[in-house]
Amino acid sequence: MEQRFVAKNAQLTKDSFTTRWQAPSNIALVKYWGKTAPQLPKNASVSFTLSNAVTKTEVAFTLLEEPSEKVTFSIVFEGEEKPSFRPKLEAFFANILPYQPFLAHYKLTITSQNTFPHSSGIASSASSMAALAACLVDLESQFVPLSEEDKMSKISFLARLGSGSACRSTQGPMMAWGSHAAISNSTDLFAVTAANIHPVFTDFCDAILLIDKGQKQVSSTLGHKLMHQHPYAEQRFAQANDHLAELLPILQQGDLDAFIAIVEKEALHLHAMMMTSDPYFILMEPNTLSVINRIWMFRKETGIPVCFTLDAGANVHVLYPNNVAEAVNQFIEAELLQFCQYRQCVHDKVGTGIKKY
């Protein structure tokens, strides 16, 4: 129990309160794969915060006549009630209730929608949990004095208890999560902004190629659990932390070739861990490999600094600086969209994090 995040002496001064926040997804450059309870990473990670792929969430809080033993809520997603969302949200509220005990006094009416296609391989749990956490901390700030820094830390802390990577969606352009000797204020409890980033990385683009929009054969939750007995787990955790230490000066210097080398290795090492777990599994599809090979050929032939990364799925994030966007977008249109379902691609860029709307 982290006492500093417990909302103490909250005076319930509002019978009702409505707030609306949006939060973006993020894409990890150095991956975290493997965790311990409660949602603590086995290695540090760093990610680009996205801009256009966001979840918009409204929460209406209504004071109950009597407090409940658990959080009372309803959930409507994109115009429909979602009973399938309830177990994840119930677990989330059970995790955060000790930190926000005043929630037991309210009914929460949650209305949410995404700006990106459902089941598109974009990390919707990250954006949705970050947006919801922002709404909860907004209510808390009505009762308890909180500085802006305290609010951001608390939002990231709560979001992490719903989805680990959600803690990295609160600010931008890049966030680091996990204790690491090279980042002075880093912690496993919440994400912090990565400092002194070269301007080229604050204007990066991310074209998300939708290779396969179907349900993943193995969930990320199960994938993380498989790291507990993985024969290469400890080496992988050390490798990720080493990569992060290597990447930090690269991000400050703006060295695109060195950036590309680490980011692509991280993506492939993540999937290598999946292919060598027990049970083993492969989330890449043949078209994923076709896209990767086309990117390698294009970069070799043109010298344009475009690269790829992958989450735990088949879809490909094509990363490139904005100053080469025209050439890369022509390349995507001419050579890569043929490998996407219905030629679908979500164009995004680096963003600044959560916003009230």
KOLZA-501860 format. One record per residue (C-alpha): residue number from 1; residue in one letter; x, y, z. Coordinates in nm, 2 decimals. Layout:
<sites>
i:NUM; aa:a; c1:X; c2:Y; c3:Z;
...
</sites>
This chain:
<sites>
i:1; aa:m; c1:0.00; c2:0.00; c3:0.00;
i:2; aa:e; c1:0.15; c2:0.33; c3:-0.11;
i:3; aa:q; c1:0.04; c2:0.57; c3:0.16;
i:4; aa:r; c1:0.13; c2:0.88; c3:-0.03;
i:5; aa:f; c1:-0.13; c2:0.81; c3:-0.29;
i:6; aa:v; c1:-0.42; c2:0.75; c3:-0.04;
i:7; aa:a; c1:-0.68; c2:1.04; c3:-0.05;
i:8; aa:k; c1:-0.70; c2:1.13; c3:0.31;
i:9; aa:n; c1:-0.96; c2:1.34; c3:0.48;
i:10; aa:a; c1:-1.16; c2:1.40; c3:0.16;
i:11; aa:q; c1:-1.46; c2:1.62; c3:0.23;
i:12; aa:l; c1:-1.74; c2:1.52; c3:0.00;
i:13; aa:t; c1:-1.85; c2:1.87; c3:-0.10;
i:14; aa:k; c1:-2.04; c2:1.77; c3:-0.42;
i:15; aa:d; c1:-2.36; c2:1.57; c3:-0.46;
i:16; aa:s; c1:-2.29; c2:1.54; c3:-0.83;
i:17; aa:f; c1:-1.99; c2:1.61; c3:-1.06;
i:18; aa:t; c1:-1.93; c2:1.54; c3:-1.43;
i:19; aa:t; c1:-1.60; c2:1.55; c3:-1.60;
i:20; aa:r; c1:-1.47; c2:1.46; c3:-1.95;
i:21; aa:w; c1:-1.11; c2:1.36; c3:-2.03;
i:22; aa:q; c1:-0.94; c2:1.21; c3:-2.33;
i:23; aa:a; c1:-0.62; c2:1.01; c3:-2.33;
i:24; aa:p; c1:-0.40; c2:0.87; c3:-2.61;
i:25; aa:s; c1:-0.26; c2:0.53; c3:-2.67;
i:26; aa:n; c1:0.12; c2:0.49; c3:-2.67;
i:27; aa:i; c1:0.37; c2:0.28; c3:-2.85;
i:28; aa:a; c1:0.66; c2:0.14; c3:-2.65;
i:29; aa:l; c1:1.01; c2:0.17; c3:-2.80;
i:30; aa:v; c1:1.18; c2:-0.03; c3:-2.53;
i:31; aa:k; c1:0.93; c2:-0.30; c3:-2.44;
i:32; aa:y; c1:0.81; c2:-0.42; c3:-2.10;
i:33; aa:w; c1:0.71; c2:-0.79; c3:-2.11;
i:34; aa:g; c1:0.68; c2:-0.95; c3:-1.77;
i:35; aa:k; c1:0.53; c2:-0.81; c3:-1.45;
i:36; aa:t; c1:0.45; c2:-0.88; c3:-1.09;
i:37; aa:a; c1:0.15; c2:-0.79; c3:-0.88;
i:38; aa:p; c1:0.02; c2:-0.52; c3:-0.86;
i:39; aa:q; c1:0.11; c2:-0.43; c3:-1.22;
i:40; aa:l; c1:0.48; c2:-0.37; c3:-1.15;
i:41; aa:p; c1:0.72; c2:-0.41; c3:-1.44;
i:42; aa:k; c1:1.01; c2:-0.65; c3:-1.45;
i:43; aa:n; c1:1.21; c2:-0.40; c3:-1.66;
i:44; aa:a; c1:1.19; c2:-0.03; c3:-1.74;
i:45; aa:s; c1:1.04; c2:0.08; c3:-2.07;
i:46; aa:v; c1:1.00; c2:0.40; c3:-2.27;
i:47; aa:s; c1:0.73; c2:0.50; c3:-2.52;
i:48; aa:f; c1:0.61; c2:0.76; c3:-2.77;
i:49; aa:t; c1:0.28; c2:0.91; c3:-2.66;
i:50; aa:l; c1:0.04; c2:0.92; c3:-2.96;
i:51; aa:s; c1:-0.19; c2:1.20; c3:-3.05;
i:52; aa:n; c1:-0.49; c2:1.10; c3:-3.27;
i:53; aa:a; c1:-0.56; c2:0.75; c3:-3.13;
i:54; aa:v; c1:-0.75; c2:0.85; c3:-2.82;
i:55; aa:t; c1:-1.02; c2:0.74; c3:-2.58;
i:56; aa:k; c1:-1.27; c2:1.00; c3:-2.48;
i:57; aa:t; c1:-1.44; c2:0.93; c3:-2.15;
i:58; aa:e; c1:-1.71; c2:1.11; c3:-1.95;
i:59; aa:v; c1:-1.78; c2:1.01; c3:-1.59;
i:60; aa:a; c1:-2.09; c2:1.14; c3:-1.41;
i:61; aa:f; c1:-2.06; c2:1.10; c3:-1.03;
i:62; aa:t; c1:-2.38; c2:1.09; c3:-0.83;
i:63; aa:l; c1:-2.38; c2:1.08; c3:-0.44;
i:64; aa:l; c1:-2.54; c2:0.76; c3:-0.30;
i:65; aa:e; c1:-2.77; c2:0.77; c3:0.00;
i:66; aa:e; c1:-2.55; c2:0.52; c3:0.17;
i:67; aa:p; c1:-2.19; c2:0.42; c3:0.08;
i:68; aa:s; c1:-2.13; c2:0.08; c3:-0.09;
i:69; aa:e; c1:-1.87; c2:-0.18; c3:-0.01;
i:70; aa:k; c1:-1.75; c2:-0.15; c3:-0.37;
i:71; aa:v; c1:-1.76; c2:0.10; c3:-0.65;
i:72; aa:t; c1:-2.10; c2:0.13; c3:-0.81;
i:73; aa:f; c1:-2.08; c2:0.20; c3:-1.18;
i:74; aa:s; c1:-2.24; c2:0.15; c3:-1.53;
i:75; aa:i; c1:-2.04; c2:0.15; c3:-1.86;
i:76; aa:v; c1:-2.16; c2:0.25; c3:-2.21;
i:77; aa:f; c1:-1.90; c2:0.22; c3:-2.48;
i:78; aa:e; c1:-1.97; c2:0.38; c3:-2.82;
i:79; aa:g; c1:-2.34; c2:0.39; c3:-2.75;
i:80; aa:e; c1:-2.39; c2:0.04; c3:-2.62;
i:81; aa:e; c1:-2.38; c2:-0.11; c3:-2.27;
i:82; aa:k; c1:-2.08; c2:-0.34; c3:-2.24;
i:83; aa:p; c1:-2.13; c2:-0.62; c3:-1.98;
i:84; aa:s; c1:-1.80; c2:-0.78; c3:-2.11;
i:85; aa:f; c1:-1.61; c2:-0.47; c3:-1.98;
i:86; aa:r; c1:-1.74; c2:-0.51; c3:-1.63;
i:87; aa:p; c1:-1.49; c2:-0.78; c3:-1.49;
i:88; aa:k; c1:-1.19; c2:-0.57; c3:-1.59;
i:89; aa:l; c1:-1.34; c2:-0.25; c3:-1.45;
i:90; aa:e; c1:-1.45; c2:-0.43; c3:-1.13;
i:91; aa:a; c1:-1.10; c2:-0.55; c3:-1.07;
i:92; aa:f; c1:-0.96; c2:-0.20; c3:-1.14;
i:93; aa:f; c1:-1.20; c2:-0.04; c3:-0.90;
i:94; aa:a; c1:-1.12; c2:-0.30; c3:-0.63;
i:95; aa:n; c1:-0.75; c2:-0.21; c3:-0.68;
i:96; aa:i; c1:-0.79; c2:0.16; c3:-0.65;
i:97; aa:l; c1:-1.06; c2:0.19; c3:-0.38;
i:98; aa:p; c1:-0.80; c2:0.18; c3:-0.10;
i:99; aa:y; c1:-0.65; c2:0.49; c3:-0.26;
i:100; aa:q; c1:-0.98; c2:0.67; c3:-0.34;
i:101; aa:p; c1:-1.22; c2:0.55; c3:-0.06;
i:102; aa:f; c1:-1.46; c2:0.83; c3:-0.14;
i:103; aa:l; c1:-1.56; c2:0.65; c3:-0.46;
i:104; aa:a; c1:-1.77; c2:0.41; c3:-0.24;
i:105; aa:h; c1:-2.00; c2:0.71; c3:-0.18;
i:106; aa:y; c1:-2.08; c2:0.77; c3:-0.55;
i:107; aa:k; c1:-2.24; c2:0.60; c3:-0.85;
i:108; aa:l; c1:-2.03; c2:0.63; c3:-1.16;
i:109; aa:t; c1:-2.19; c2:0.66; c3:-1.50;
i:110; aa:i; c1:-1.91; c2:0.60; c3:-1.75;
i:111; aa:t; c1:-1.95; c2:0.68; c3:-2.12;
i:112; aa:s; c1:-1.66; c2:0.62; c3:-2.35;
i:113; aa:q; c1:-1.56; c2:0.61; c3:-2.71;
i:114; aa:n; c1:-1.24; c2:0.56; c3:-2.92;
i:115; aa:t; c1:-1.13; c2:0.77; c3:-3.22;
i:116; aa:f; c1:-0.97; c2:0.46; c3:-3.37;
i:117; aa:p; c1:-1.12; c2:0.13; c3:-3.50;
i:118; aa:h; c1:-1.21; c2:-0.13; c3:-3.24;
i:119; aa:s; c1:-0.98; c2:-0.43; c3:-3.23;
i:120; aa:s; c1:-0.73; c2:-0.25; c3:-3.45;
i:121; aa:g; c1:-0.43; c2:-0.35; c3:-3.25;
i:122; aa:i; c1:-0.39; c2:0.00; c3:-3.10;
i:123; aa:a; c1:-0.35; c2:-0.02; c3:-2.72;
i:124; aa:s; c1:-0.71; c2:0.07; c3:-2.62;
i:125; aa:s; c1:-0.66; c2:-0.05; c3:-2.26;
i:126; aa:a; c1:-0.38; c2:0.21; c3:-2.22;
i:127; aa:s; c1:-0.59; c2:0.50; c3:-2.35;
i:128; aa:s; c1:-0.91; c2:0.40; c3:-2.18;
i:129; aa:m; c1:-0.76; c2:0.34; c3:-1.84;
i:130; aa:a; c1:-0.56; c2:0.67; c3:-1.86;
i:131; aa:a; c1:-0.88; c2:0.86; c3:-1.95;
i:132; aa:l; c1:-1.08; c2:0.70; c3:-1.67;
i:133; aa:a; c1:-0.80; c2:0.77; c3:-1.42;
i:134; aa:a; c1:-0.79; c2:1.13; c3:-1.52;
i:135; aa:c; c1:-1.17; c2:1.16; c3:-1.45;
i:136; aa:l; c1:-1.12; c2:1.00; c3:-1.11;
i:137; aa:v; c1:-0.84; c2:1.23; c3:-1.01;
i:138; aa:d; c1:-1.04; c2:1.53; c3:-1.13;
i:139; aa:l; c1:-1.31; c2:1.44; c3:-0.88;
i:140; aa:e; c1:-1.05; c2:1.38; c3:-0.61;
i:141; aa:s; c1:-0.90; c2:1.73; c3:-0.67;
i:142; aa:q; c1:-1.24; c2:1.88; c3:-0.58;
i:143; aa:f; c1:-1.20; c2:1.74; c3:-0.23;
i:144; aa:v; c1:-0.82; c2:1.73; c3:-0.17;
i:145; aa:p; c1:-0.57; c2:2.00; c3:-0.26;
i:146; aa:l; c1:-0.34; c2:1.85; c3:-0.54;
i:147; aa:s; c1:-0.06; c2:2.02; c3:-0.73;
i:148; aa:e; c1:-0.04; c2:1.96; c3:-1.11;
i:149; aa:e; c1:0.26; c2:1.74; c3:-1.05;
i:150; aa:d; c1:0.07; c2:1.54; c3:-0.78;
i:151; aa:k; c1:-0.23; c2:1.51; c3:-1.02;
i:152; aa:m; c1:-0.02; c2:1.37; c3:-1.30;
i:153; aa:s; c1:0.16; c2:1.12; c3:-1.07;
i:154; aa:k; c1:-0.17; c2:1.01; c3:-0.92;
i:155; aa:i; c1:-0.34; c2:0.96; c3:-1.27;
i:156; aa:s; c1:-0.04; c2:0.76; c3:-1.39;
i:157; aa:f; c1:-0.03; c2:0.56; c3:-1.07;
i:158; aa:l; c1:-0.41; c2:0.47; c3:-1.08;
i:159; aa:a; c1:-0.40; c2:0.40; c3:-1.46;
i:160; aa:r; c1:-0.12; c2:0.15; c3:-1.40;
i:161; aa:l; c1:-0.35; c2:-0.05; c3:-1.17;
i:162; aa:g; c1:-0.59; c2:-0.10; c3:-1.46;
i:163; aa:s; c1:-0.34; c2:-0.15; c3:-1.74;
i:164; aa:g; c1:0.04; c2:-0.14; c3:-1.70;
i:165; aa:s; c1:0.11; c2:0.05; c3:-2.02;
i:166; aa:a; c1:-0.17; c2:0.30; c3:-1.94;
i:167; aa:c; c1:0.06; c2:0.48; c3:-1.70;
i:168; aa:r; c1:0.27; c2:0.59; c3:-2.00;
i:169; aa:s; c1:-0.02; c2:0.77; c3:-2.17;
i:170; aa:t; c1:-0.06; c2:1.06; c3:-1.94;
i:171; aa:q; c1:0.20; c2:1.30; c3:-2.08;
i:172; aa:g; c1:0.43; c2:1.34; c3:-2.38;
i:173; aa:p; c1:0.61; c2:1.33; c3:-2.60;
i:174; aa:m; c1:0.79; c2:1.03; c3:-2.44;
i:175; aa:m; c1:0.74; c2:0.86; c3:-2.11;
i:176; aa:a; c1:0.95; c2:0.62; c3:-1.91;
i:177; aa:w; c1:0.81; c2:0.37; c3:-1.67;
i:178; aa:g; c1:1.01; c2:0.15; c3:-1.43;
i:179; aa:s; c1:1.30; c2:0.21; c3:-1.19;
i:180; aa:h; c1:1.62; c2:0.27; c3:-1.39;
i:181; aa:a; c1:1.96; c2:0.40; c3:-1.27;
i:182; aa:a; c1:1.99; c2:0.63; c3:-1.58;
i:183; aa:i; c1:1.66; c2:0.81; c3:-1.50;
i:184; aa:s; c1:1.69; c2:0.99; c3:-1.17;
i:185; aa:n; c1:1.32; c2:1.02; c3:-1.09;
i:186; aa:s; c1:1.21; c2:0.69; c3:-1.24;
i:187; aa:t; c1:0.99; c2:0.45; c3:-1.04;
i:188; aa:d; c1:0.79; c2:0.13; c3:-1.09;
i:189; aa:l; c1:0.48; c2:0.31; c3:-0.95;
i:190; aa:f; c1:0.41; c2:0.55; c3:-1.23;
i:191; aa:a; c1:0.56; c2:0.69; c3:-1.55;
i:192; aa:v; c1:0.77; c2:1.00; c3:-1.58;
i:193; aa:t; c1:0.84; c2:1.22; c3:-1.89;
i:194; aa:a; c1:1.17; c2:1.15; c3:-2.06;
i:195; aa:a; c1:1.37; c2:1.47; c3:-2.05;
i:196; aa:n; c1:1.60; c2:1.65; c3:-2.29;
i:197; aa:i; c1:1.46; c2:1.49; c3:-2.61;
i:198; aa:h; c1:1.60; c2:1.61; c3:-2.94;
i:199; aa:p; c1:1.34; c2:1.80; c3:-3.14;
i:200; aa:v; c1:1.34; c2:1.54; c3:-3.42;
i:201; aa:f; c1:1.18; c2:1.29; c3:-3.18;
i:202; aa:t; c1:0.91; c2:1.54; c3:-3.07;
i:203; aa:d; c1:0.78; c2:1.56; c3:-3.43;
i:204; aa:f; c1:0.78; c2:1.19; c3:-3.51;
i:205; aa:c; c1:0.50; c2:1.01; c3:-3.71;
i:206; aa:d; c1:0.35; c2:0.67; c3:-3.65;
i:207; aa:a; c1:0.15; c2:0.50; c3:-3.93;
i:208; aa:i; c1:-0.02; c2:0.20; c3:-3.78;
i:209; aa:l; c1:-0.07; c2:-0.07; c3:-4.05;
i:210; aa:l; c1:-0.37; c2:-0.29; c3:-3.96;
i:211; aa:i; c1:-0.25; c2:-0.63; c3:-4.08;
i:212; aa:d; c1:-0.49; c2:-0.83; c3:-3.87;
i:213; aa:k; c1:-0.79; c2:-0.68; c3:-3.68;
i:214; aa:g; c1:-0.90; c2:-1.02; c3:-3.54;
i:215; aa:q; c1:-0.89; c2:-1.13; c3:-3.18;
i:216; aa:k; c1:-0.53; c2:-1.22; c3:-3.07;
i:217; aa:q; c1:-0.48; c2:-1.59; c3:-3.01;
i:218; aa:v; c1:-0.30; c2:-1.51; c3:-2.68;
i:219; aa:s; c1:-0.39; c2:-1.21; c3:-2.46;
i:220; aa:s; c1:-0.12; c2:-0.97; c3:-2.33;
i:221; aa:t; c1:-0.21; c2:-1.07; c3:-1.98;
i:222; aa:l; c1:-0.13; c2:-1.44; c3:-2.05;
i:223; aa:g; c1:0.18; c2:-1.34; c3:-2.24;
i:224; aa:h; c1:0.31; c2:-1.15; c3:-1.94;
i:225; aa:k; c1:0.24; c2:-1.45; c3:-1.71;
i:226; aa:l; c1:0.44; c2:-1.68; c3:-1.94;
i:227; aa:m; c1:0.75; c2:-1.48; c3:-1.85;
i:228; aa:h; c1:0.74; c2:-1.62; c3:-1.50;
i:229; aa:q; c1:0.89; c2:-1.95; c3:-1.60;
i:230; aa:h; c1:1.05; c2:-1.84; c3:-1.92;
i:231; aa:p; c1:1.41; c2:-1.98; c3:-1.97;
i:232; aa:y; c1:1.54; c2:-1.64; c3:-2.10;
i:233; aa:a; c1:1.34; c2:-1.41; c3:-1.88;
i:234; aa:e; c1:1.62; c2:-1.27; c3:-1.67;
i:235; aa:q; c1:1.84; c2:-1.21; c3:-1.97;
i:236; aa:r; c1:1.55; c2:-1.03; c3:-2.14;
i:237; aa:f; c1:1.49; c2:-0.80; c3:-1.85;
i:238; aa:a; c1:1.86; c2:-0.71; c3:-1.83;
i:239; aa:q; c1:1.87; c2:-0.66; c3:-2.21;
i:240; aa:a; c1:1.57; c2:-0.42; c3:-2.20;
i:241; aa:n; c1:1.73; c2:-0.21; c3:-1.93;
i:242; aa:d; c1:2.06; c2:-0.21; c3:-2.12;
i:243; aa:h; c1:1.87; c2:-0.10; c3:-2.43;
i:244; aa:l; c1:1.71; c2:0.18; c3:-2.24;
i:245; aa:a; c1:2.04; c2:0.30; c3:-2.11;
i:246; aa:e; c1:2.17; c2:0.30; c3:-2.47;
i:247; aa:l; c1:1.87; c2:0.48; c3:-2.60;
i:248; aa:l; c1:1.86; c2:0.78; c3:-2.37;
i:249; aa:p; c1:2.17; c2:0.96; c3:-2.51;
i:250; aa:i; c1:2.05; c2:0.87; c3:-2.86;
i:251; aa:l; c1:1.72; c2:1.04; c3:-2.79;
i:252; aa:q; c1:1.91; c2:1.35; c3:-2.67;
i:253; aa:q; c1:2.15; c2:1.36; c3:-2.96;
i:254; aa:g; c1:1.89; c2:1.29; c3:-3.24;
i:255; aa:d; c1:2.09; c2:0.99; c3:-3.38;
i:256; aa:l; c1:1.83; c2:0.84; c3:-3.61;
i:257; aa:d; c1:2.04; c2:0.54; c3:-3.72;
i:258; aa:a; c1:2.11; c2:0.43; c3:-3.37;
i:259; aa:f; c1:1.75; c2:0.49; c3:-3.27;
i:260; aa:i; c1:1.63; c2:0.26; c3:-3.55;
i:261; aa:a; c1:1.87; c2:-0.01; c3:-3.46;
i:262; aa:i; c1:1.75; c2:-0.03; c3:-3.10;
i:263; aa:v; c1:1.38; c2:0.01; c3:-3.17;
i:264; aa:e; c1:1.37; c2:-0.27; c3:-3.43;
i:265; aa:k; c1:1.57; c2:-0.50; c3:-3.21;
i:266; aa:e; c1:1.33; c2:-0.44; c3:-2.93;
i:267; aa:a; c1:1.03; c2:-0.53; c3:-3.14;
i:268; aa:l; c1:1.19; c2:-0.85; c3:-3.26;
i:269; aa:h; c1:1.32; c2:-0.95; c3:-2.92;
i:270; aa:l; c1:0.96; c2:-0.90; c3:-2.78;
i:271; aa:h; c1:0.83; c2:-1.15; c3:-3.03;
i:272; aa:a; c1:1.12; c2:-1.38; c3:-2.98;
i:273; aa:m; c1:1.01; c2:-1.42; c3:-2.62;
i:274; aa:m; c1:0.67; c2:-1.52; c3:-2.73;
i:275; aa:m; c1:0.81; c2:-1.78; c3:-2.97;
i:276; aa:t; c1:1.03; c2:-1.93; c3:-2.70;
i:277; aa:s; c1:0.78; c2:-1.94; c3:-2.41;
i:278; aa:d; c1:0.60; c2:-2.25; c3:-2.29;
i:279; aa:p; c1:0.34; c2:-2.27; c3:-2.44;
i:280; aa:y; c1:0.50; c2:-2.09; c3:-2.74;
i:281; aa:f; c1:0.30; c2:-1.87; c3:-2.98;
i:282; aa:i; c1:0.35; c2:-1.65; c3:-3.28;
i:283; aa:l; c1:0.14; c2:-1.33; c3:-3.32;
i:284; aa:m; c1:0.31; c2:-1.21; c3:-3.64;
i:285; aa:e; c1:0.13; c2:-1.29; c3:-3.96;
i:286; aa:p; c1:0.30; c2:-1.35; c3:-4.30;
i:287; aa:n; c1:0.20; c2:-1.00; c3:-4.40;
i:288; aa:t; c1:0.38; c2:-0.86; c3:-4.09;
i:289; aa:l; c1:0.70; c2:-1.01; c3:-4.22;
i:290; aa:s; c1:0.63; c2:-0.88; c3:-4.57;
i:291; aa:v; c1:0.59; c2:-0.53; c3:-4.44;
i:292; aa:i; c1:0.91; c2:-0.55; c3:-4.24;
i:293; aa:n; c1:1.11; c2:-0.67; c3:-4.54;
i:294; aa:r; c1:0.97; c2:-0.39; c3:-4.76;
i:295; aa:i; c1:1.06; c2:-0.13; c3:-4.49;
i:296; aa:w; c1:1.42; c2:-0.27; c3:-4.48;
i:297; aa:m; c1:1.45; c2:-0.26; c3:-4.86;
i:298; aa:f; c1:1.31; c2:0.09; c3:-4.88;
i:299; aa:r; c1:1.54; c2:0.22; c3:-4.62;
i:300; aa:k; c1:1.84; c2:0.06; c3:-4.78;
i:301; aa:e; c1:1.75; c2:0.19; c3:-5.13;
i:302; aa:t; c1:1.66; c2:0.55; c3:-5.03;
i:303; aa:g; c1:1.85; c2:0.62; c3:-4.70;
i:304; aa:i; c1:1.52; c2:0.76; c3:-4.56;
i:305; aa:p; c1:1.52; c2:0.69; c3:-4.18;
i:306; aa:v; c1:1.20; c2:0.49; c3:-4.15;
i:307; aa:c; c1:1.17; c2:0.19; c3:-3.92;
i:308; aa:f; c1:0.91; c2:-0.04; c3:-3.76;
i:309; aa:t; c1:0.81; c2:-0.15; c3:-3.42;
i:310; aa:l; c1:0.55; c2:-0.40; c3:-3.30;
i:311; aa:d; c1:0.33; c2:-0.45; c3:-3.00;
i:312; aa:a; c1:0.20; c2:-0.79; c3:-2.89;
i:313; aa:g; c1:0.02; c2:-0.85; c3:-3.22;
i:314; aa:a; c1:0.05; c2:-0.86; c3:-3.59;
i:315; aa:n; c1:0.01; c2:-0.49; c3:-3.68;
i:316; aa:v; c1:0.31; c2:-0.28; c3:-3.77;
i:317; aa:h; c1:0.39; c2:0.07; c3:-3.64;
i:318; aa:v; c1:0.58; c2:0.25; c3:-3.91;
i:319; aa:l; c1:0.79; c2:0.52; c3:-3.74;
i:320; aa:y; c1:0.95; c2:0.82; c3:-3.92;
i:321; aa:p; c1:1.04; c2:1.19; c3:-3.86;
i:322; aa:n; c1:0.79; c2:1.44; c3:-3.99;
i:323; aa:n; c1:1.04; c2:1.59; c3:-4.24;
i:324; aa:v; c1:1.03; c2:1.27; c3:-4.45;
i:325; aa:a; c1:0.65; c2:1.22; c3:-4.42;
i:326; aa:e; c1:0.57; c2:1.29; c3:-4.78;
i:327; aa:a; c1:0.81; c2:1.02; c3:-4.91;
i:328; aa:v; c1:0.72; c2:0.77; c3:-4.65;
i:329; aa:n; c1:0.34; c2:0.82; c3:-4.70;
i:330; aa:q; c1:0.39; c2:0.76; c3:-5.07;
i:331; aa:f; c1:0.58; c2:0.44; c3:-4.99;
i:332; aa:i; c1:0.31; c2:0.32; c3:-4.76;
i:333; aa:e; c1:0.04; c2:0.39; c3:-5.02;
i:334; aa:a; c1:0.23; c2:0.22; c3:-5.30;
i:335; aa:e; c1:0.39; c2:-0.08; c3:-5.13;
i:336; aa:l; c1:0.25; c2:-0.14; c3:-4.78;
i:337; aa:l; c1:-0.13; c2:-0.10; c3:-4.78;
i:338; aa:q; c1:-0.16; c2:-0.41; c3:-4.99;
i:339; aa:f; c1:-0.06; c2:-0.61; c3:-4.68;
i:340; aa:c; c1:-0.33; c2:-0.45; c3:-4.46;
i:341; aa:q; c1:-0.69; c2:-0.57; c3:-4.41;
i:342; aa:y; c1:-0.90; c2:-0.36; c3:-4.64;
i:343; aa:r; c1:-0.59; c2:-0.14; c3:-4.70;
i:344; aa:q; c1:-0.65; c2:0.02; c3:-4.35;
i:345; aa:c; c1:-0.39; c2:0.24; c3:-4.19;
i:346; aa:v; c1:-0.42; c2:0.48; c3:-3.89;
i:347; aa:h; c1:-0.20; c2:0.78; c3:-3.93;
i:348; aa:d; c1:-0.08; c2:0.92; c3:-3.60;
i:349; aa:k; c1:0.20; c2:1.13; c3:-3.45;
i:350; aa:v; c1:0.37; c2:1.21; c3:-3.12;
i:351; aa:g; c1:0.14; c2:1.39; c3:-2.88;
i:352; aa:t; c1:0.13; c2:1.55; c3:-2.54;
i:353; aa:g; c1:-0.09; c2:1.32; c3:-2.33;
i:354; aa:i; c1:-0.43; c2:1.36; c3:-2.15;
i:355; aa:k; c1:-0.66; c2:1.66; c3:-2.20;
i:356; aa:k; c1:-0.99; c2:1.78; c3:-2.06;
i:357; aa:y; c1:-1.25; c2:1.83; c3:-2.33;
</sites>
